Amino acid sequence: MSERGSVERPLAVDDAGREWQLAFFEEPAIPDYIQRLVESYIEKKTGKAWDDPVVLDRMRNAILAQKSRYWKEKRVSYRKAYQVLGYLAYHAPVYLVQFEHILWQIINQGLAKPHMRILDLGTGPGVVPLAVIDLLGRLGSGSAEVYAVEQSEEHFEAYNALVPAAAAARGNAVRVEKPIRADIGALEAADLPDRIDLMVFSNVLNEFRHLDIDRRADLVAGLADRLAPDGTIVVVEPADLANSTAMRQTVRAIAERGLAIYSPCSFIRGTACNPVRCWTFEQKGDIRPTRLMERLAARKDGYRFINVDIKYSSALLRKDAKKQHAYRVPPGAKFARLSHLRRHRDKKINVVTALMSGNLGDNRTKVYKVCDGTPADPTYAVVPATLRGANRDALEGLPYGDIVRLYGVLVRFNRDHDAYNLVVLPGTRIEPVGRPGGEGTEIA
C-alpha cells in the first residue's frame, strides 16, 4: 500500500529486460564481475593468488569436510576463513542462481514492487543480496534496499567485501544497508527494520537442528511481525529428503500461526495435508562451473568439487490471504480424493491435483509428484515408456504448482515405495486449470 492507501502497482519488466533474464536462465553462469570479486577476496584473505595450489588444496579440504558434516546431518561451522572460502567456491554459485529463479517467479506473479525492502536472515557471505543485485541490474528496472543478518564473523567480513562492491558494479539500483551481526535464533522482531516486502530464509532453517518443527515455525512467525501488510516470506531449503520434508512440515506449522501459504501448495480440497512424507522440489537447468570450480576440479576425483545442479524446495507465505491459485474442487464434482486411492486400486478414475515436481523419471518413463492437499500417501502421475501420442508430453513444462484435471488415469499401488501411481493411458484426458492470483473457487 502507498502512503495514500492505494494499492501499489507491481514491478513492471520491459521486453528487453525479460529477454535478458530468460537468456540468462537458458545458459546460467555466475557473471564475471561476481567471480572477480570472489577471486579478489580470496587473494585478500590468503595473501596468495586465488588459484595458488596451496589455497586450492585448503579449499578442497574445507569443502569435503562441509559435505561430510552435511550428509551426517551435523551443523556446518563457518568460523574459519577457509570454511567460508569453500562455501563461496562450492555452494554459493548454485544458491545465487537458485534465488534468481525464485525472485523471477515473485516478479512474474506480481508480488514484487518497483522498490522493495528486502531482509535476508542468515545471509552468509551475501548470496541472496548478490542475486537481487544481479537480477535487478540485468532487468534495468526496479530497485531495492537490502538488509541482512549474520552471526559468523567470517561470513560477515565476506559480505562486507562482496555485496557493496557488487551493488556499485551493477549501478547502485540496490542500496546495501549495514548488515546486522546477530544470531537469528535470538533475534527479537524489534531488532529488525519494519515494512519488509521480502523476508528471506534461504538454506538457513535446516541449520537449527536443535529446534523442533514448532520452534522453527515460532521463530519465523515471530519475525513476520516486521513484514509489510502485503509482504512475502521466502523459505528455501536443499532438495534432499530430510531437509525437504522438514521444510514442508515447518511451512505448514508457520501457516498454523496465522500466515497464508501462497505457493506451491494450493489445498484445492480445503483440507489440511500431512507433509511428513511430502518430498517435493524444483529442478532447473545446470549452471556453468565457475573458474574457481574448474581449478578445484583439475585433479583426481575432481568431480567432487563441481556443484552445478539447481534443485531446491521452497515456499512463499503471505500476511494477507493471497494465493497463487484460488481454485477449489466444486462440491459434488466427480474427482476422487488422493487420500481415497486405496478404494480405487487397479481402476480408472478422474482426479484433480497440483503438479509438485518436474519429471523425476527419465526420457522414457516420466514421473511427476502430484498432490491435492489431502493427507494422502505420496502420489505420482506416471507416463509409461510405452505410451505414444499427445499425452506423452502433456505434463512436460507445466509450471510447478499448476493444477491439472486428469480424466481416466489408472490407479496402481507401488509396494516398494508405499506410494500410488496414476498411470496416464492413451485415452486419458489432461486439462490444466486455474488462474494464478484469482479469488474464485471454480475456474472452468
Disulfide bonds with the S-S distance in Angstrom:
none
